[in-house]
Amino acid sequence: MTSSWANAAAADVTAGVDLHVELSGRGLRTGLMDALREAVRTGRLAPGTRLPPSRSLAVDLGIARNTVADAYAGLVAEGWLTARQGSGTHVAQRAAPQRAASQRAVGRPADGSRRGARRTPAYSLLPGAPDLASFPRAEWLKAARRALTAAPHDAFGYGDPRGRVELRTAVAAYLARARGVRATPDRVVICSGFAHGLMLMAKVLRKRRAREVAVESYGLDVHRNLLADAGLRTPALGFDGLGSRTGELGELRGAGAVLLTAAHQFPIGVALHPDRRAAAVDWARGTGGLILEDDYDGEFRYDRQSVGALQGLDPERVVYLGTASKSLAPGLRLGWMVLPRELVEEVVEAKGPVDWVSSAPDQLTLAEFVGSGAYDRHVRSMRLRYRRRRDQLVAALAERAPDVRVTGVAAGLHAVLELPAGTERSVVQAAAWQGLALHGVDSFRHPSVERDRDALVIGYGTPPDSAWAGALDALCRALP
């Protein structure tokens, strides 16, 4: 039987790693040494990289093992490689070249001093992120092992564009139980986060010839920009102590949808009043419009049970969007949409014929994590942790900055600190000098809305435990 490169010495091949080498015509040993030197010199083989054993590289290149061994030995003698019995052959560690003067850090004077250099914050109270150090690594790993052990072979294919049925089933059950969402697996579409879900809805709305999506007076500009990039205008609803004035929706003739953070408005922090919830649903029913509900941190309420999802009022007019970004970590890139029945096929068409954005093994792991109860345990643990942080924030302000008031409901991963009129910008600058990164509320204001308040949006979920006390102290020093 004819032998081939793929099956020659198979037992040896599986012991190595892949290495692309193009030999020159100067002789096999010299050509291999030249190719390896060039790969190291150009950085293609980084310091510390482990090279394949001589036997497996010889099989890959179709040359004698002694030729490879001799080439390795020559490069070790020259200092390009290192070799130690039992640990293999590695690219040698080499001192990095000095940067030229033109490559010095921006703002750093030529004498090397730090005058005028941009300061890197020592602490961060930016909103929008959980405590990443608290990610449940051990429980996640257990769930991954169980999920991958039980995974069918088709889980490693391109996948259903709706997402793995195991995760859609787990998400539907969890949301029905914990958030009051009326969900079934066939209405759930998995996406890579809220922004991805919003992009899909923008495509659907444009195809339906919508011209506008109403938004709240305060929110993330990245969301408004995503809608604008799809060709949709984003008029702002008025806002007061009861939340967005959803009664104004009837005055917007081109609006095909409205984007709301009903359970915990971001960033102001109020819950949308029941009458205004009802007004939004009435508008959607009367006009055929849609409500895009961003339930970004609905699991975290500290003074009482969380307000249920708006979607429960009318599943056929509300698109519910949620993610694991606040409850677990944004790096998972896992989110979900619970759709009106008539929208499922349109969203699937907008997403594409295969699930190319969310890893199937990660979907299976999250499904196992939720189904085993580990997700509930983690959320409840983090709820206690974030509540303690919010209580500590309130207590510190009462003692050291009594003129600063914490507003909004006791929920989520951020709090709003009302400041004396005209002081927001100076406080943000003072915080920067204290080595603290934070945002004023003005950075979230819709461009068409007049400035009506001075406040800070404090993300108390962001710092790890080791940095929390320092961040809190820096904040109090910066306040008036």
N, C-alpha and C positions, 0 to 999 in steps of 0.2 A: 504494500500500500504506500502511496506517495506521502512523504512527510510534509508538514507545513510549518511556517513560523508560529502559527497560533497554537499548535499542539506539541511542538518540540519541547522536550524536557519540561513538561507541564508542572511537575512537582517543584522545580526550581523557579519557574516564572512566578508562581503565586507568592513566593517569599519576598519579592522585590517591590519596588515602586517604579512608576513610569518616569522616564527621563528622555526628553527629545534631544538628540545629538546628531549633527550632520558632520560626517568625517570628510576631511580634505583628502587630496590625492597624494600627500607626502609620505605615505606609509601609514599603516593602521595605528601603531602606537603613537607616532608623532601627531597624526591627524586627530586622534582622540584627545591627546594632551592639549593641542591648540584649541579644540572646540570647547573643552572644559574651562580652560583659562579665559576664553572670550566670554563664556556664560557667566563666570564669576566677576570678571572685570566690568561687564555691562549691567550687573545687578540682576540678571535673569535667575541666577542661583544666589540667593541671599545668604549672608553669614549664618552658620548654624544648620543649614539645610543638610539633611542626611541623604547621601547618595545610595543608589542601589548596590547590593552586594555584587562583587565582581562576577559571580556565576550568573546571576539573573541578567545583568547588563550585557554580558557576553552573548547570552541566548537572544536577547532583544536585538542586538546589533549583528548577530550572525558571525561573530569572530571568536577567536580562542580566548578562554578564560585568562590564560597567562598574559595575553596582550593587555587586557583590562587591568589586571593586578599590577603589571609593570607600569602602566600609565598612572594609576593611583599612587604607586610608590614614588614615582618621579615628581608628582605634584605635591606630595607630602614633603619631600625633601626641599622643594622650592618654597614651601610655606603657603601654597594655595589651599591645601587640604590638611586635615588632621585625621589621625587614625588611632584608635585605642582598642585593645583586645576586648571583645565582648560588647562593644558599643558601636561598632561600624565606622564608616568613613564619612566625615562631615566637611562642609565648606568652612575654612578657617575664619575666625573672627578677625576683622581688620579695622583699624582706626578709620573713622569717617573723615573725609577730606574737610579742611577748613572752608567755610563759606566765604565767598568773595564779599567785598564791602557792599556791592549792589544788592546782595541777598540778605542783608541784615534785616532784623524785624522792623516793620513799619513803625516810625515814630521813635526809634532808638537812635540817639546821637552817635556819631562816628567814634567818640571816645569810649563807648561801651556803657555809659551811665544810663540810668533809667529816666532821665528827665524827658518828659513829654511822652513816655511810653504808655500804651493803652493798658489799663489795669485789668487783670483777670479777677472776677469776683471770687471771694473766698466762700461765700454762701449764696444760696438761691432760694427765694420765696416766689419764684415764678409759678403761676397757676397752670393747671392742665396736665400734671403728671403725678402719679402715685409715688410712694416710697419704693424705689426700685430695689433697694437692698432687702426688702421684705418679700420679694418674689419667692413663692414656696417651692424651692428647687427640689427638695427631697420628695415631696408629694407629687410634683410634676413628673419627676423621673420615674416614680413608681407607676403613675398613670401611663406614661409613654411605654414602659415595658409591657404592661398588660395589654395596651391597645395594639402594639405592634405584634405581640404574640398571637393575638386573636384576629388580626387583620386579614381579610381575604386578599387573594392575589391581585384582584382588579383595583385594589386601593392604591396601587403603585402605577396605575395608568394615568391618562390625561384627565379623566374624571368628568362627572356630571357638572355642567356649569352652575347648577343650583347649589353645589356643595355636597359633601358626603351626607348621606341620609342619616348616619349615626349622629352627626352633630346637629342636623336640622331637627331630629327627633328630640334630642336632649335639650336643645335651646327652646323648642316649643313648650316642652313640659315645664322647664324652669321658669320661663317668662309668664306662663299661665299661673303658676303657683306663687311666684314672688312679686310680679309686677302687675298682675291683673290684666295681662294681654290675652286677647282671644286669638290663639295661634294653633295651627296644625302644621305638621312637617311640610305639606305640599304648598304652604303659603310662605315658607321661609327660604330665603336665598342668602347664602354665605358670601361675604365680601371681605376685603382686606382692611376695613376700618370705615369710620363714618365718612371721611372724605371720598372714598371710593364709592360708597353707597349714594352719596349726594351727586357725584359725577354721573352715575347710572341714571338717577332720577332726572337730572338735567337733560340728558339725551332723550329720555322718554318724553319729557315735557315739551322739548323743542319739536320732536316728531309730531306731537299732538297740537302743534302750532300755538303753544302758550308763549306769551311775550314777557311776562313778569312773574317773579316769585317774591312775595312780600317777606320782609325780614324784620327782626326786632331792632329797636333803636341802638342797643348795645349788643355786640357779638364779635365773633372772630372774622377779621377781614379775609382770611384765607377761604372761608366758606362763601362769602360774597363774591370773591374773585373767581371761584370755581363756577358759580352761576353766571357771572358776567362773561367768562371765557366761552361758555356755551351759547352766548347770545341772548341771555335773559337779563332784563332790568331788575333791580332789587330795591324797590321803594320801601321806606321804613315806616312801621307803625308807631304811633305815639306810645308813651310809656309813663306809668305812674306807680304808686304804691301797691296797686292791685295787679301789676304786670302789664303786658302789652295790651293796647286798646284794640282788641279784635273786632269791635264794632265798626272800626274804620275800614274793614275789608270790603264792605259793600261799596265804598267810594272808589275802589281801584278797579277800573273797567278791564284792564288787561291781565290781571293776576290769575294764573292758573293754579297756584299753590301758595302756601304760606309755611315758612320755616319757624318752628317754635321749640323752645326749651321749657316745656310746660311745668314739669315737676320741680325744677330748680333753675331759674333763669340764669344764663351765663352772660355776663359776670355778676349782675346786680344781686342775684341771690334770692329773689322772691319766688313764691309758687304762684302760678297763674290762678286767679280767682275763679271759683266754679262758674259764676255767671259768664265770664269771658271764655272759659272752656266751651260752655254751651253755645255762645255766640259764634265761635270759630266753627264748630260742628254744623250749626244751622247754615252758616255761609257756604260751607262745602257741599252740604246737601242741596241747597237752593241753586247753586251755580254749576255743580259738577266739578268743583275744584278739589284740591287735595291738601291735606295737612301733613307736612313732613315733621315728624316728632323726633327730636334729638334727645333721647333719654340717656345722656352721657354718664350720669352718676346717680341714677335713681335708687341704687341699693343703699346709699349712705345718707340716712336721716337719723338725727341723734336725740331729738326731743320727743318724738312720737313715731308711729308707724309711717313709712314713706307714703307720699301721695301716689295713688295708682296711676298707671299710664293713661294718657288721653285716648289712646287707641281703643280702650275698652268701651268708649262711648259709641263708636261707629267704625268697626274694622274695615268697612268698605270705602271709607273716605279718608282714613288715616294710614300713612306709611310710617311704621315704627322702625327706628334705627337705633341699634345699640352695639356696643363693642366690649371687648375685654381690656381696653386700653387703661381704664381707671381702676377696674377691679383687680386686674393682674399686671399687665405691662403692655405698653404700646408696641414694643418690639415684636410681639407675637403676630401682629398684623392680621387679627381676626375680628370680624364684625358680622352683624346679621341684619337683615331686613325682613320684617313681617309685612306682607303686602296684601292689599285688596285682591280678591280673586282675579278680577279682570286685568290686573297689572302684571301678574306673574310671568306670562309669556313675553310681554313687552320688555320687562327687565332682563329676562334670560337672553332675549335677542340682543339687547344692548350690551350685555356682558360678553357674549361671544359663544362659540360652539363648545368650548371646553373650559374647565376651571383652571385658568393659567395664572391666577393671582394668589391663591391660598394653598399652602402645602397640605396635601392629604394626610400625611402622618401627624402634622400638628392639629388638623381638624379631628382626627381620631383620638388624639391625646386629650384635647379639650372635651370631647364627648365623654370619654371615660372619666375625666376629672370632675365634670358636672354630675354624671350619672352615679358616681361612687359617693357623692356627698362631700367630697373634698373642696369643691368650689364654695358651697355654703359655709363650711367651716372656716375657710380662708376669709370670705367676706365678713363673717361675724367677728373674726379676730381683728381684721383691719378696721372694722367699724369702731371697736373699742379703742384701738390705737389712735385713730383720727379724732375721735371724740375727746380723748385726753389731751391731744395737741390743741384742739380748738379751745378747750377749757383753760389750758395753760396760757394760750394767747390772750384770752379775755382777761384772765387774772393779772397777767403782766401789764396789760394796758391800763387796767383799773388802778394799779399801783404806780406806774411810772409815766403814764400819759393819759390822765383822767379826762382830758378834753377831746380825746379821740374815741369815737363810738363805733362799735361793731354792729353792722346791720345785716339784714337778710335772715332767712331761716337757718337753724342749726342743721346744716346738711352739707354733703359734698366734701371736696378737698380744698376749698378756698373760702375765705371770708372777705367782706368788704369793710374797709375802715374809712369812715367819713371824716374828712379833714376840714379845718377852717377854710373859708373861701379864699381862693387865690394862692394856696400853699402847695398844691399837688406837685407842680414841677420842681419846686425847691426841695421838697422832701425826697423825691426820686433821686435828685442829684446828691443830696446829703447821704442817702443810702449807698449810692455808688462809691462815695468817699469812704464809707464804712466797710467797703468790700462786699456789699450786699446787692444782688440783682433782684429787682421787683418791677411791677408794672403799675402805672396809674390807670384809673378807669378811662381816662381820655383816649388811651390807645385802642380802646374797643368801641369807641363811638362811631356811629354811622356818619359818613361825610355830610349828609344832608341835615343832620340833627344839630341844633345849637347846644353849645356846652352849658350844662345846667348843674354840675356838681363837681366837687373836688374829692377824690377818694383814692385809696389804694386797693388793689386786688391781690390779696395775700394767699399764695399757695402753700398752705401748711402741710400738705401731703408730700411735697417734693423732697425736703432734706432727709437724709438717713438719720437714724437716732443719734449718731456721733456728732452730727452737725446742727441738730435742732436747737440746743441751748445757745450756741454761738450765733445762729441766725436770728433767734428771738432777741438776744441782747443787742445785736447790731441794729435791728429794727427799732427798738425802743430808743436807742441813742439818736437815730435819725429823725424821730418824730418831734413835732413842735411842742 
